[in-house]
Amino acid sequence: MQVSPLKEIAKDLPFFKTLDDREKLLGVLGALVLRRISLSKASEIMGMETERFLGMLDAMKLEYSYLEEEDVEVEKISLANKIFRDVSRRTMT
């Protein structure tokens, strides 16, 4: 009997005990990355608390952001401006 390519990928995942859970994780990750489901829903489907699910994503070195790419850039600029203002204030006093 030939094993499906998805099962081959799933069996090598270090998370979860059953192959079914590992396959479910692959589907959830795909839906999450494609923004078909929220982080909260992904955690719920996997039967995990959101913080624990985020920890697992981090352990897999899978970056996940609540923000769109454009929003990330805006946040970076905003943070850089804040740091600049803080540094400027400190050097003036």
C-alpha positions, 0 to 999 in steps of 0.5 A: 500500500502506497502512503500519500505524500501528505502522510509522508510529510505529516509523519516527520512532524515532531508534534502530536502523537497521532498521524491524524493530528499531524495531518490536521496540523498541516491543514490548519497551518495552510488555512492559517497562512492563507488567512482562511481561519484566525489564530484563535480558530486554528488553536481551537481546531488543534485543541490548544490554548492560543498561547501554546499554539503560538509557542508551537509555531515559534518552535517550528520557526513559522512566523505568524503575524496578525497584521498584513504586510503593509501594516507591519511596515507602518508599525516598523516606521511608528516604532522607529519614530518612537525610538528616535524621539526617546533617544532625542529626549535623552540626549537633550537632557 
